[in-house]
Amino acid sequence: MSLDPITDSIAHFVGLFELATEEARLRTEYQSFKASERKAEDDARQEFAPVRFDAPHRLGDYDPDTGPLPGAKDPVLGQGIASPPAPPAPALQMPALDFVALSPPGEVPGDDRGAGYSLLPYVPTPSSLATVTLQTIRLSDNDLYGDPEAAGFVDPAVYEVLLAQAIALARTFTPWSLDGLTGAVIADPEAAVEFFQTLQTVEAPQADGLVAVLLRGDAATGPIVDGTALEDDGLEGGDGLEDSAELPMRDDLLPAYLARKYGIDDEAGSGAGQGTGQGAGQDSDDAAWQAARSDARADKDILFLHERDLRDLGRDETPPHGDAALHSVTAGGNEMTNVAAIYTNWIDAPVIAVAGDVVTLDAVSQVNVLMDRDSVNGLAVPGTSASKAVNAAQIETREATFQRPSEVGGAILPATWNVKTISGDVLLANHISQHSFVTDNDRLDLTFTAASTTIVAGENQVFNLLAANEFGFGYDLILVGGSMVTLNLVSQTNVLLDDDAFSGAGLADAALSGDDNLAFNKAEILKDGIDTHAEMAKAFADALRDMAAGTGDLAREVAENELFTGFETLRALHIKGDLTQINVIEQVNYLGDQDQVHMAADAVSAMIEGASVSVSTGANALANLVKIQTAGLDSTIMTQGTVYEDAVLYQAGLIDTDAMPTGVNIASLASEAVAFLADDMLSTQIAKAFDDAGAIDESSTVGPTLDVMQTMTA
């Protein structure tokens, strides 16, 4: 059957389309096949041979006088006139110097080396630095073992209220506050003057059982422990704190439980300035370890965290409670430590001229509140090992070890000088707050059925650690258009409540230990460089006025002043604003370790009757350690304003180990400042104490509270 023309055309088109599609499909498959074939051929032709390195040309020996190359001609310019030889370059003997041409415009230097030029000393540009460190730890380890109702235990919330009251009590013992001070001084140096004047009016508080001392001036310098200055007797070491001028070490004062835990041998001797020994049975490598530790004795308190980690690594030590106790219970043994170490070598000069005020203040506040009142079946019991609260501080300024050029340069004056001007302020500020809040109010209803038992409900370890090294520049002269403020302020507080209650006839033959606690504050402010204040010389006063008006160079009368005798060159720094250096450190440890231990008469199984029982609820150690070390120069400071300079040391301690009758409240021992605490205010007070343990107060002794970093972010 024939097709009509239209259908025939469509059929032909479809056929052509099918052929084109098939051709394209075959082409794709063919190309893929050919590509695989060519790849196989290429792989077969590849040959692998080792790489050969050959350097046939060899360099000759160095010849500094080779002369011109053969056939070389002098270069010509334009019409064949030989170019003149380049003048010899000035001889530069020092790197990084300012090179300033002093020749008149258009004058070409002659052949004399360096003619028409002066080499100015390099003056580095100082930078500002502000650090804010907030370290906060909160730990609640209130363990419950057994039946609290059958044992008649008290709710731990009651003890937390008592801890809050003790914290409020410690705050009343602190005569000044550092809250908001850093930001206020950064914003306005006048705040430093106000704080200085506030400290001049502060007096040591008085309260029953409180031992407090406030020292100022020279009386506050040197090593002082609990208000008593230590005097060097010329002997190495000693048997007690009074026998050496060195401050006591934390390891020397540790409770016996912790000392045995860390392998410290009490028989090797303890006390200030004496090394700690190692426990028996340790390997011979400890001798070398102990020798290495003794070399860095001065910084051992700062480094003891690292030492502990290395010494205890992989070591199988005898348990602190010994082998005699078959049933051992530990509800204390807590450690809280705040460590801050700052070393600064920032900005200093042998001569400093200040247009405003000069404020130099070193102040340390140390407070210990320790409550350790234990009872057995409701009756107070005396402790077998007295708890210790120690405040140790040292504020010392020593001559700089760097020798001034005037001592070695002879009777010469600077021939050249250079000035670097800073239009704003120069600031170095370190604000450090370390707060630790721990509760370890355990309730243990003991029952022993095994041959030996070990129960550990304490031994918490809390550490805040900061170490900073900050370096700047040294100059020959510093001109300050504003005020010069140098503050080193330390506040340390320890609060420990360890009122333990033992009950039950089963504890009649048990070895009970609820005391031997330690609250330790140690602060060192060591400065190299003695500042001597002098009357402002007219030349320096005129220079400050002229440079404030825009003069960029230093007057010859200043540069050639007799104070710079021996200086070949003079490097001067001009600060139009204030020169401020602040170190503010706050350290707080709050620990509530009020344990309740009950053991019935039949708590020990008949099969192991007669087995020894040891219960330890004390042996806590709280430590705040600070070391601020500043390296500088012996300086002559001239000022047009007022000089405020002082050292203040406040040390206070309250240790209460008296009997705690039934129903007694710690508020009865508080000072009048906290006697207003009523029953309906306790919940608010404990909440505030908990918050304050990890936050900075909003109150300030120097005016409104300011953000520490407000001037840096504005």
DOVEX-967210 format. One line per field, with one value per residue (C-alpha): z, y, x negated. Coordinates in steps of 0.02 Angstrom, whole numbers, plus 50000, padded with zeros to 5 digits. Each point is the difference from the previous one (the first is absolute). Example, Ala and Ser with C-alpha at 12.3 -4.5 7.8 and 13.67 -1.06 7.14 Angstrom:
BEGIN
z <- (50390_49967)
y <- (49775_50172)
x <- (49385_49931)
//
This chain:
BEGIN
z <- (50000_49949_50124_49970_49977_50176_50087_49889_50046_50186_49982_49914_50136_50138_49912_49980_50184_50054_49893_50072_50177_49969_49921_50151_50118_49901_49991_50191_50027_49863_50073_50174_49930_49903_50154_50102_49861_49988_50190_49998_49863_50093_50160_49906_49928_50169_50064_50175_50026_50151_50007_49969_50073_49923_50030_49887_50039_50161_50085_50037_50166_50059_49936_50069_49876_49832_49906_49843_49880_49842_49862_50114_49963_50108_49985_49903_50009_49853_49895_50066_50160_50138_50150_50163_50133_50140_50162_50139_50114_50184_50115_50104_50158_50082_49930_50001_50021_49945_49855_49982_49871_50076_49842_49921_49850_49841_50086_49953_50137_49969_50007_50190_50067_50084_49968_50019_50085_50181_50068_50125_50131_49969_50118_50003_50008_50155_49989_50127_50074_50107_50057_50096_50071_50091_50066_50094_50067_50087_50067_50105_50067_50135_50010_50085_50058_50098_50078_50049_50101_50104_50036_50046_49876_49977_49828_49912_49955_50182_49983_49839_50094_50130_49861_49925_50169_50017_49828_50053_50158_49898_49892_50153_50047_49832_50025_49816_49835_49829_49906_49853_50038_49842_49882_50102_49997_49813_49969_50118_50100_50133_50056_50053_50107_50081_50036_50072_50116_50050_50057_50107_50107_50013_50171_50046_50054_50172_50046_50129_49950_49854_49990_49877_49962_49880_49951_49894_49926_50044_50132_49859_49904_50014_50041_50124_50067_50099_50038_50058_49899_49971_50033_49924_50135_49881_50005_49855_50020_50173_50109_49990_49920_50121_49954_49820_49898_49863_49989_50037_49859_49974_50003_50169_50077_49920_50113_50044_49897_49841_50039_50005_49844_49904_50078_50102_50145_50156_50088_49871_50080_49960_50018_49906_49888_50015_49864_50002_50007_49909_50076_50037_49869_49849_49862_49988_49863_50134_50060_49834_49997_50173_49953_49848_50106_50130_49865_49963_50182_49987_49873_50068_50055_49822_49922_50121_49888_49863_50126_50069_49827_49961_50168_50013_49820_50002_50183_50118_50169_50171_50041_50109_50139_50016_50003_50181_49961_49915_49979_49943_49973_49930_49992_49999_49919_49880_49913_49933_49923_49905_49918_49908_49943_49903_49936_49916_49921_49918_49984_50105_49991_50118_49985_49998_49997_50037_49976_50108_50159_50040_50090_50057_50110_50052_50107_50061_50093_50073_50098_50071_50084_50063_50102_50063_50138_50012_50110_50044_50050_50031_50111_49945_49980_49990_49842_49994_49870_50001_49841_49929_49923_49932_49912_49921_49895_49936_49919_49951_49885_49954_49903_49815_49936_49838_50008_49939_49862_50113_50107_49857_49865_50082_49995_49830_49948_49862_49828_49914_50061_49933_50066_49968_50040_50048_49981_50124_50156_50028_50102_50075_50100_50069_50090_50069_50098_50061_50095_50065_50090_50062_50116_50062_50132_50007_50096_50032_50092_50008_49992_49968_49941_49900_50065_49953_49939_49926_49984_49925_50002_49994_49928_49874_49911_49933_49914_49916_49918_49903_49948_49896_49932_49926_49920_49938_49968_50093_49968_50061_50033_50015_49995_50059_49961_50116_50160_50039_50094_50062_50099_50065_50098_50070_50094_50069_50100_50068_50086_50068_50103_50064_50141_49999_50100_50049_50075_50039_50121_49860_49996_50180_49950_49831_49961_49966_49922_49960_50010_49933_49869_49912_49939_49918_49914_49922_49899_49934_49915_49947_49903_49926_49986_50135_49957_50071_49995_49963_49970_49821_49910_49898_49839_50015_50046_49847_49891_50062_49963_49827_49947_50060_49886_49850_50004_49926_50053_50168_50066_50009_50183_50039_49892_50071_50180_50128_50033_49834_50032_49921_49866_49822_49927_50078_49964_50062_50006_50011_50058_49982_50108_50156_50036_50097_50062_50101_50072_50094_50064_50098_50068_50097_50068_50085_50067_50102_50062_50139_50005_50099_50037_50089_50042_50100_50124_49882_49847_49990_49951_50133_49884_50000_50177_50073_49835_50012_49931_49949_49959_49936_49969_50009_49920_49877_49920_49931_49920_49907_49921_49911_49933_49911_49940_49911_49918_49974_50025_50142_49951_50044_49988_49989_50010_49992_50094_50164_50044_50080_50052_50130_50041_50099_50073_50088_50075_50097_50065_50097_50057_50103_50072_50156_50048_49897_50118_49935_49894_49993_49846_49924_50000_50188_49965_49863_50022_50019_49813_49959_50155_49901_49909_50044_49966_49855_49921_49999_49833_49919_50084_49942_49822_50000_50070_49866_49865_50072_49997_49811_49961_50036_50115_49931_50149_49998_50123_49863_49923_49872_49931_49827_49875_50012_49812_49963_49943_49889_49909_49993)
y <- (50000_50165_50144_50172_50130_50072_49831_49950_50157_49969_49820_50054_50129_49872_49882_50131_50047_49819_49984_50159_49941_49831_50080_50114_49851_49900_50148_50018_49818_50001_50150_49924_49840_50090_50103_49842_49924_50151_50003_49819_50041_50152_49900_49869_50130_50082_49967_50035_50048_50073_50188_50059_50161_50070_50168_50007_50182_50038_50169_50073_50069_50170_50145_50172_50091_49932_50166_50041_49866_49980_50119_50101_50186_50145_50039_50158_50122_50097_50072_49880_50097_49879_50004_50060_49869_49987_50085_49881_49950_50051_49864_49934_49917_49964_49918_50077_50182_50154_50076_50186_50115_50164_50079_50152_49963_49970_49972_49837_49917_49999_49857_50002_49848_50049_50186_50094_49856_49959_49828_50012_49865_49886_50028_49857_50037_49927_49916_49988_49837_49958_49824_49947_49824_49930_49822_49926_49825_49937_49824_49914_49829_49967_49810_49893_49822_49901_50051_50185_49992_49851_50086_50165_50104_50186_50066_50065_50160_50052_49989_50099_50139_49997_50010_50150_50086_49961_50076_50158_50001_49990_50145_50111_49958_50066_50186_50051_49940_49988_49983_50120_50077_49943_50077_50159_50029_49964_50129_50131_49994_50106_49839_49935_50154_49975_49818_50048_50125_49871_49879_50137_50006_49811_49919_49817_49935_49929_49847_49861_49869_50103_50032_50142_50114_50147_50059_50148_50067_49917_49894_49913_49950_49844_49823_50005_49853_50034_50177_49954_50048_49858_50036_49904_49918_49956_49815_49893_49939_49986_49907_50124_50155_50111_49928_50059_50155_49895_49983_49829_49882_49918_49825_50034_50036_49865_49894_49833_49905_50096_49997_49810_49997_50095_49909_50146_49935_50098_49933_50086_50163_50133_50187_50155_49992_49812_49871_49862_49820_49846_49854_49835_49864_50114_49963_50075_50121_50106_50060_50087_50061_50074_50085_50079_50062_50078_50104_50087_50013_50181_49959_49831_50063_50056_49839_49871_49953_49942_49913_49901_49938_49939_49924_49903_49937_49810_49987_49874_50087_49940_50063_50157_49918_49859_49813_49991_50051_49859_50112_50175_50143_50169_50143_50142_50020_50134_50119_50172_50101_50164_50041_50162_50044_50159_50052_50170_50092_50136_50183_50089_50129_50068_50174_50031_50170_50007_50149_49929_49894_49847_49859_49846_49878_49820_49929_49823_49943_49823_49927_49824_49942_49820_49912_49826_49943_49814_49900_49817_49951_50183_50034_50111_49912_50081_49976_49893_50109_50187_50083_50138_50168_50088_50168_50030_50151_50087_50173_50038_50123_49965_50092_49964_49879_50099_50123_50177_50068_50143_49875_49938_50135_50133_50189_50012_50066_49941_50058_49950_49966_49944_50015_49889_50081_49904_50106_49901_49894_49854_49863_49833_49923_49825_49965_49823_49928_49820_49936_49824_49942_49820_49909_49826_49971_49811_49891_49826_49863_49870_49812_49880_49821_49970_49954_50173_50157_50166_50140_50166_50137_50146_50031_50125_50104_50173_50105_50171_50039_50150_50044_50155_50069_50175_50092_50178_50123_50103_50184_50131_50130_49993_50159_49977_50137_49927_49897_49848_49861_49837_49883_49824_49945_49827_49938_49821_49918_49824_49942_49822_49920_49827_49971_49810_49897_49817_49891_49817_49873_49917_50144_49974_49907_50084_50118_50168_50150_50157_50138_50036_50124_50134_50174_50081_50168_50047_50157_50064_50168_50011_50151_50030_50186_50134_50161_50162_50154_50168_50178_50039_50088_50154_49927_49848_50104_50109_49845_49927_50165_50020_49820_50011_50152_49901_50010_49838_50008_49996_50158_49997_50055_49837_49884_50068_50000_49931_49857_49927_50006_49847_49981_50005_50010_50037_49906_50094_49952_50135_49946_50136_49904_49892_49860_49868_49830_49899_49824_49956_49822_49933_49822_49918_49823_49951_49822_49923_49826_49966_49812_49890_49823_49870_49823_49887_49872_49856_50088_49878_49822_49867_49908_50150_50060_50089_50070_50176_50148_50167_50154_50163_50151_50139_50024_50132_50122_50171_50103_50166_50030_50160_50057_50167_50032_50161_50031_50181_50134_50112_50159_50184_50060_50185_50057_50162_49923_49904_49840_49862_49852_49867_49815_49927_49825_49934_49826_49929_49828_49924_49820_49930_49825_50025_49881_50008_49973_49927_50125_50128_50111_50075_50168_50009_50014_50129_50181_50135_50033_49837_49986_50069_49834_49938_49833_50069_50071_49842_49936_50166_50006_49826_50038_50158_49908_49868_50133_50101_49847_50008_50183_50170_50113_50157_50105_50105_50105_50122_50048_49921_49831_50001_49862_49942_50009_50148_50115_49865_49966_50176)
x <- (50000_49929_49990_50062_49865_50016_49989_49855_49905_50028_49942_49841_49968_50024_49882_49868_50018_49979_49844_49927_50036_49920_49848_49975_50017_49873_49881_50001_49963_49868_49910_50000_49930_49863_49953_49978_49896_49886_49978_49942_49875_49934_49978_49902_49882_49958_49824_49939_49818_49907_49980_49823_49933_49843_49915_49848_49958_49905_49988_49831_49940_50062_49892_50049_49887_50049_49989_50100_50055_49893_50056_50113_50015_50052_50186_50041_50142_50073_49856_49870_49962_49948_50115_49921_49966_50129_49949_49951_50144_49994_49938_50145_49937_50169_50157_50173_49946_50095_49900_50032_49918_49944_49921_50083_50112_49901_49834_49918_49897_49814_49880_49985_50088_50164_49979_50164_50090_50043_50044_50142_50029_50147_50147_50127_50185_50084_50168_50139_50059_50151_50044_50155_50002_50151_49982_50148_50029_50157_50006_50134_49952_50131_49996_50130_49965_50128_50165_49998_50161_49945_49835_50084_49901_50028_50046_49840_50094_49979_49811_50005_50088_49861_49870_50089_49992_49815_49971_50091_49894_49840_50057_50019_49821_49936_49966_50006_50072_49919_50164_50009_49831_49910_50126_50011_49812_49990_50136_49929_49836_50085_50086_49830_49974_50171_49962_49831_50083_50130_49865_49922_50157_50028_49981_49993_50172_50027_50102_49997_49872_49933_49813_49970_49855_49984_49826_49947_49841_49836_50088_50095_49844_49895_50059_50145_50100_50160_49947_49825_49846_49879_49817_49857_49897_49859_50040_50051_50177_50076_50120_50142_50067_49903_49830_49987_50035_50080_50187_50073_50041_50168_49926_49921_50171_50106_50110_49920_50129_49957_49814_50003_50108_49866_49853_49935_49895_50041_49847_49888_50050_50127_50014_49955_49851_49975_50019_50128_49946_50063_50093_49916_49999_49987_49876_49826_50053_50084_49829_49968_50180_49984_49836_50081_50144_49885_49914_50166_50050_50053_50134_50054_50171_50033_49937_50067_50147_49882_49889_50145_50049_49824_49966_50162_49999_50004_49954_50078_49993_50054_50175_49994_50098_49871_50020_50060_50180_50094_50153_49954_50122_49945_50123_49871_49830_50062_49878_50042_49860_49993_49833_49955_49824_49961_49829_49987_49854_50101_49952_49871_49861_49866_50079_50188_50086_50186_50113_50140_50006_49896_50093_49904_50094_49968_50141_50035_50155_50004_50146_50023_50160_49990_50134_49955_50117_50033_50116_50028_50177_50040_49848_49857_49832_49829_49899_49845_49912_50027_50060_49890_50043_49845_49983_49830_49951_49845_49991_49822_49911_49821_49867_50002_49871_49980_49854_50034_49888_49946_49909_49894_50001_49895_50030_50084_50170_50116_49946_50163_50175_50166_50178_50151_50168_50158_50155_50107_49975_49883_50082_49951_50142_50026_50163_50012_50146_49991_50152_50032_50157_50009_50121_49959_50133_50004_50124_49932_50096_49862_50020_49856_50023_49841_49828_49935_50086_49947_50127_49944_50131_49879_49826_50065_49868_50037_49866_49999_49834_49934_49822_49960_49836_50006_49855_49980_49858_49872_49964_49879_50134_50190_50104_50180_50124_50132_49984_49896_50090_49923_50113_49969_50154_50034_50153_50003_50140_50023_50159_50007_50139_49956_50125_50018_50124_49967_50136_50036_49929_49903_49875_49946_49842_49975_49855_50083_49916_50099_49869_49823_50061_49898_50051_49849_49979_49833_49964_49834_49974_49817_49937_49828_49964_50006_50092_49930_50111_49923_50056_50047_49857_50045_49931_50112_50152_49972_49978_50166_50088_49922_50031_50180_50016_49937_49811_49935_49818_49914_49919_49810_50009_50090_49895_49837_50059_49878_50122_49944_49815_49923_50133_49933_50175_50169_50160_50153_50183_50132_50174_50130_50124_49979_49877_50097_49943_50126_49998_50160_50020_50149_49998_50141_50023_50163_50014_50139_49947_50124_50016_50119_49942_50106_49952_50115_49936_50037_49930_49854_50044_49973_49879_49880_50033_49849_49940_49929_50097_49924_50107_49922_50111_49870_49829_50062_49877_50048_49862_49989_49830_49947_49832_49979_49823_49953_49832_49951_49867_49946_50090_50003_50181_50042_50180_50096_50145_50014_49908_50105_49894_50035_50000_50146_50015_50155_50003_50148_50043_50143_49981_50143_49976_50105_50138_50158_50147_50160_50095_49860_49999_49845_50090_49972_49815_50018_49954_50130_49987_50089_50107_50148_50022_50174_50080_50103_49843_49895_50064_49959_49830_49948_50055_49896_49849_50014_50010_49856_49889_49998_50031_49925_50099_50077_49947_49843_49904_49951_50165_50116_49955_49924_49973_49820_49978_50113_49860_49927_50164_50069)
//
